[in-house]
């Protein structure tokens, strides 16, 4: 993914007519951008969406378990009262 970002960015820079045609600048910029992007904690949109779905299912399961626990707690209290 980082490679794709870097390639896209470099393509934009190379095709920008306002930038100098000096390719040595771009060749020095690529390793710098590469190392900076690798240090970032970046995930793909697909991975983010997948983890969001997992979190949603986990939250729903937790709420279901909390409800079951409360029902069991109530049944236990009613049994103790008898």
C-alpha angles and dihedrals in degrees: 000000000000089000090055092050091048093047092049092048093048091049090053092049093048092050096046107109092201092064123082117264088232102125093190088074091053092046090054092045096054098066091044092052091043094055092045093051092048090055091055120090096236126165130183121256089246092055091046091050091047092051091046089054091049090050092050092050090047092050091049091049091049092052090049091051092047090053092049090048092051091049092050091047090052092048090050091050091050091049091052091051092058 
